[in-house]
Structures are given as structure tokens and as C-alpha cells.
Amino acid sequence: LLARLESLGLNLKSQAQAPAGNTLAWEAFVLTGTLPTLSRKEASALIEREGGRVTGSVSKKTSFVLAGEEAGSKLEKALALGIPVLSEEEFLHMLP
């Protein structure tokens, strides 16, 4: 039965998760506000999968702030420090 299903085009091999990349290597992200489609956990996983790291507070060492709706003091601090602020859409375009 399995051989017949394979002959008809069914892929029975496991879909392994894509290997981690380095698109965001050495980049530090801070998340603030509510993102439209991603949870914080999902966004953090994407950042870490691509070699970046997520921190809890904005500092001069922060590379980007990923901001959603109702972003507060973290957004204000990022703007004051001149740190690039990304929307979820801009962030997703950074990923391979």
C-alpha cells in the first residue's frame, strides 16, 4: 500500500525543519506591543532560528525593535536612541 501511494506521488518522508540560518547573526531584537499575526514566542523563535537574539530591554546594543500595536516605552526609547523600528511585515521580509 505504501509503495503504491509513493508511486502516485505521496511523499512519505519526514519534513525536517529547515536548518538554522545566519540571516540575523549578531543582531539583537527587542519585541514590544502586539504583533498582527505572530505571537512573541513565534517571533522570538524566528529570530533565534536565523542566529539573532531577543532581549528584554532597549539599549545602545539593540539592533532592531520589532513593534506592534500598543507599543509603549520600549518604542519611545528606541526612537530616542535612533534604533531602527520594524513592523511585523518589515521583519518578515528580512527572513529567507
N, C-alpha and C positions, 0 to 999 in steps of 0.2 A: 504494500500500500504506500509506504514512504517513497519507494523508488518511483512509483507511478506519479505521485504528487510532485516529486522533483522534476520528472520528465515533462510535466505540464507547466513548469516554471515557478513552482513554490520554493522559496528559499528557506531551508530548514536550519541554516547555520545561524548561530548566535550573533546578534548585532552588538558587538563590543563598543563601549563608549570610546569616542574619538580620543586619541592621545592628547595629553595636555600640551598646550602650545606656549609660546612666549610672547604673544602679541602685546601683552600688558606687563612684561617683565620689568621689574624695578619701579612700577607705578603704585602709588598709594591712593586709595579711594576712600572717601567718606560718603556715607549714604544719609540722606535727610529727606523728610517728607514721605508722602505716599506715592509710589510709582504706579502708573496706569495699569500695567499688566503683570509686572514681576513682583514677587514678594521680596523682602530684604534677603531672605535666605537664598532665594534663586539668584538674585543679582550678585550676592557675595560668592556663590558657587561659580558663576560665570567668570567673575574677576579672578578668583583663585585658580580656576582651570587654565586661564591664559597667563598665569605667572604673576599676577598682581596681588596686592594685599589690601585688606579692608581694615581701616582704623576707626576708632570711635569719636575722635575729635579733630578739628581742623587746626593745622599748624603750618609753618613755613615748609615743612617736608611733605605736605599733601600735594599730590599731583593733580587730582580732579575731585570735584564734589558732584555726585550724582543726586540731583534734586528732583523731587516730585512735588505734588500739591501739598500745601500747608507746611512748606519748609520754613524753619524758623531761624534761630540764632546761628546755626552752623552755616546757613546760606549767607547771612549777613557778614559773618566773619570771613568767609571765603571771598566775598566781593571786596571787603576791606583790604584783604591781603593780595588781591589780584589773582586768585587761584581760578582756573577755568571751571565753569559750572556747566554740566551736561544734563540734557533731558534724557529720558529713557531711550527715546528714538536715536539721539546722537550717540549714546553709549552703545546701543546695539549695532550701529553702523561701524563702530570700531572693531567689532569682533569678526573673525573669519567666517 
